[in-house]
């Protein structure tokens, strides 16, 4: 199995503006879960966060402007906040950012 390019996945999520089936497939592979419409579904995103980062807290809301949703993931020494055009994308952006941070802090493979 090829290692996931977390920064690359973060970049693709930053460019996404709505549902993207190809991105859904990539997310399923990255997290080794069944394919689902992650980029279009808050319930599927919540399930993915619970599977990928058990014990992390997810908070959803809208920024001060009230225009864009945000997703906050916190726990395990991480605190990640992401805004996006949609709630699912905000969740996924925070999830990918958390995985990137965890990958950076992991000790190198021997």
DODO-264208 format. One record per residue (C-alpha): x negated, y negated, z negated; residue in one letter. Coordinates in steps of 0.02 Angstrom, whole numbers, padded with zeros to 5 digits, always signed. Layout:
XYZA...
This chain:
+00000+00000+00000X-00067-00171+00049X-00083-00303-00087X+00042-00444-00076X-00020-00613-00018X+00069-00711-00155X+00011-00885-00098X+00066-00842+00079X+00235-00783+00017X+00251-00944-00084X+00217-01045+00074X+00351-00950+00174X+00476-00980+00033X+00432-01165+00032X+00473-01173+00218X+00637-01077+00201X+00799-01176+00202X+00929-01038+00184X+00960-00854+00209X+00818-00766+00301X+00831-00577+00325X+00646-00561+00372X+00597-00645+00210X+00716-00530+00117X+00623-00379+00189X+00456-00454+00140X+00516-00486-00038X+00580-00307-00053X+00409-00242+00000X+00315-00362-00114X+00414-00309-00267X+00437-00127-00215X+00627-00136-00228X+00771-00095-00111X+00805-00225+00021X+00943-00348-00022X+00998-00522+00034X+00888-00609-00094X+00879-00774+00001X+01069-00786+00001X+01120-00708-00166X+01099-00773-00343X+01148-00604-00421X+01017-00513-00315X+00886-00643-00364X+00928-00624-00549X+00911-00435-00535X+00744-00457-00446X+00678-00573-00583X+00733-00450-00718X+00645-00307-00628X+00486-00403-00584X+00464-00504-00743X+00554-00418-00887X+00568-00530-01038X+00550-00693-00940X+00687-00821-00964X+00773-00894-00810X+00861-01062-00821X+00952-01141-00675X+01007-01320-00654X+01001-01474-00545X+00867-01609-00546X+00899-01786-00603X+00960-01835-00430X+01090-01696-00438X+01050-01649-00258X+00933-01500-00270X+00944-01348-00383X+00796-01295-00486X+00744-01131-00567X+00637-01124-00723X+00549-00963-00770X+00464-00958-00939X+00383-00831-01052X+00222-00731-01063X+00124-00894-01066X+00200-00952-00902X+00312-01101-00866X+00362-01121-00683X+00490-01242-00612X+00539-01247-00428X+00667-01347-00329X+00742-01289-00165X+00888-01322-00048X+00982-01173-00122X+00990-01088-00292X+00924-00920-00226X+00775-01004-00145X+00737-01101-00305X+00736-00936-00402X+00627-00851-00272X+00505-00996-00266X+00483-00989-00455X+00466-00799-00450X+00331-00806-00316X+00240-00946-00409X+00244-00843-00569X+00173-00692-00476X+00036-00801-00399X-00010-00866-00572X-00013-00690-00644X-00120-00627-00499X-00245-00770-00528X-00259-00731-00713X-00275-00542-00692X-00449-00471-00715X-00533-00419-00552X-00513-00237-00499X-00664-00130-00539X
